[in-house]
């Protein structure tokens, strides 16, 4: 039974669908969950040829926004021990790095439906993590959104 579960989340509601499954696993096994948001490396924010925010300021802003979003998800997990972290860089590499740093014994993430050709040409973060992780990976396929 997993005791340390890493859950990478992006900004999409579909990605958060895995949290219900993880919450049940964590409750049943007394696990700690770490929610992870990986953002692109920040750069200077420019406007009219002038720097509006420097890299460190933009990183702080992105980290604060990411932590707020993760804490909102954590609040819905009802009493499970949850940690929230934001990292910057390549999503797959950062997920794997965080899994090692956290001592995760399970990585749980949502995978999107994609054609075989798309996966073969572009790959996906979930697929990269699945292939390279040193611990088990739970890939959860989110329900398809109904067409409007």
C-alpha positions as CSV (number, residue, x, y, z in Angstrom):
1,X,0.0,0.0,0.0
2,X,1.4,3.4,-1.0
3,X,2.3,5.7,1.9
4,X,3.7,8.7,-0.1
5,X,1.7,9.6,-3.2
6,X,2.8,12.2,-5.7
7,X,0.0,13.8,-7.7
8,X,1.1,16.2,-10.5
9,X,-1.7,18.5,-11.5
10,X,-2.0,21.0,-14.3
11,X,-4.6,23.8,-14.6
12,X,-7.2,21.7,-16.2
13,X,-10.3,20.3,-14.4
14,X,-9.7,16.9,-16.0
15,X,-6.3,16.6,-14.4
16,X,-7.9,17.0,-11.0
17,X,-10.2,14.0,-11.5
18,X,-7.5,11.7,-10.3
19,X,-7.6,13.3,-6.8
20,X,-10.8,11.5,-5.9
21,X,-9.2,8.1,-6.5
22,X,-6.0,9.2,-4.7
23,X,-8.1,10.5,-1.7
24,X,-9.7,7.0,-1.3
25,X,-6.4,5.3,-1.5
26,X,-4.8,7.7,1.0
27,X,-7.7,7.3,3.5
28,X,-7.5,3.6,3.3
29,X,-3.8,3.4,3.7
30,X,-2.9,6.4,5.9
31,X,-0.9,7.9,3.1
32,X,0.5,11.4,2.7
33,X,-0.2,13.1,-0.6
34,X,2.0,15.7,-2.3
35,X,0.2,17.8,-4.9
36,X,2.6,19.2,-7.6
37,X,2.2,21.9,-10.2
38,X,5.0,22.3,-12.7
39,X,5.1,25.7,-14.5
40,X,7.3,26.8,-17.4
41,X,10.5,28.5,-16.5
42,X,9.6,32.2,-15.9
43,X,11.2,35.0,-17.8
44,X,11.2,38.8,-17.5
45,X,7.8,40.3,-18.2
46,X,8.1,43.1,-20.8
47,X,5.7,45.8,-21.8
48,X,6.5,48.5,-24.3
49,X,10.2,47.6,-24.3
50,X,10.5,47.9,-20.5
51,X,10.8,45.3,-17.9
52,X,7.6,45.2,-15.8
53,X,8.6,42.2,-13.7
54,X,11.9,40.5,-13.3
55,X,12.4,36.7,-13.4
56,X,12.4,36.4,-9.6
57,X,9.2,38.5,-9.3
58,X,7.5,36.5,-12.0
59,X,8.6,33.2,-10.4
60,X,7.2,34.4,-7.1
61,X,3.9,35.3,-8.7
62,X,3.6,32.0,-10.5
63,X,4.5,30.0,-7.4
64,X,1.9,31.9,-5.3
65,X,-0.8,31.3,-8.0
66,X,0.1,27.6,-8.2
67,X,0.1,27.1,-4.5
68,X,-3.3,28.8,-4.2
69,X,-4.7,26.5,-6.8
70,X,-3.2,23.4,-5.2
71,X,-4.4,24.4,-1.7
72,X,-8.0,24.7,-3.1
73,X,-7.7,21.1,-4.3
74,X,-6.2,20.0,-1.0
75,X,-9.1,21.5,0.9
76,X,-11.4,19.2,-1.0
77,X,-9.5,16.1,0.1
78,X,-11.0,16.1,3.6
79,X,-8.4,15.6,6.3
80,X,-5.8,13.7,4.3
81,X,-2.2,14.9,5.0
82,X,-1.4,17.0,2.0
83,X,1.6,19.0,0.9
84,X,1.6,21.4,-2.0
85,X,4.7,22.4,-4.1
86,X,5.3,24.3,-7.3
87,X,8.4,23.6,-9.5
88,X,9.6,25.2,-12.7
89,X,10.9,23.4,-15.8
90,X,10.2,20.4,-18.0
91,X,7.1,18.7,-16.6
92,X,8.2,15.1,-16.9
93,X,11.7,15.8,-15.6
94,X,10.3,17.8,-12.6
95,X,7.7,15.2,-11.8
96,X,10.4,12.5,-11.7
97,X,12.8,14.7,-9.7
98,X,10.0,15.5,-7.2
99,X,9.1,11.9,-6.8
100,X,12.6,11.1,-5.8
101,X,12.9,14.1,-3.4
102,X,9.5,13.3,-1.8
103,X,10.3,9.6,-1.5
104,X,7.1,8.8,-3.4
105,X,6.1,5.2,-3.6
106,X,3.4,6.0,-6.2
107,X,2.9,8.7,-8.8
108,X,-0.8,9.2,-9.8
109,X,-1.6,11.4,-12.7
110,X,-4.3,11.9,-15.3
111,X,-3.8,11.0,-18.9
112,X,-5.6,12.5,-21.8
113,X,-7.1,10.6,-24.6
114,X,-4.8,10.9,-27.6
115,X,-4.4,9.0,-30.9
116,X,-1.5,6.6,-31.3
117,X,0.0,8.8,-33.9
118,X,-0.1,11.9,-31.7
119,X,1.6,9.9,-28.9
120,X,4.2,8.5,-31.2
121,X,5.1,11.9,-32.7
122,X,4.8,14.2,-29.6
123,X,4.8,11.9,-26.7
124,X,3.0,12.9,-23.5
125,X,4.1,13.9,-20.0
126,X,2.1,10.9,-18.6
127,X,3.8,8.5,-21.0
128,X,7.3,9.9,-20.3
129,X,6.7,9.6,-16.5
130,X,5.3,6.1,-16.9
131,X,8.3,4.9,-18.9
132,X,11.0,6.6,-16.7
133,X,9.7,6.4,-13.2
134,X,11.5,4.3,-10.6
135,X,8.2,3.8,-8.7
136,X,4.7,2.5,-9.8
137,X,2.6,5.0,-11.8
138,X,-1.2,5.1,-11.7
139,X,-2.5,6.5,-15.0
140,X,-6.1,7.7,-14.6
141,X,-8.0,8.5,-17.8
142,X,-10.4,11.4,-17.2
143,X,-13.9,11.1,-18.5
144,X,-14.4,12.7,-21.8
145,X,-16.1,16.1,-21.6
146,X,-19.4,16.2,-23.3
147,X,-19.6,18.1,-26.6
148,X,-21.5,21.4,-26.3
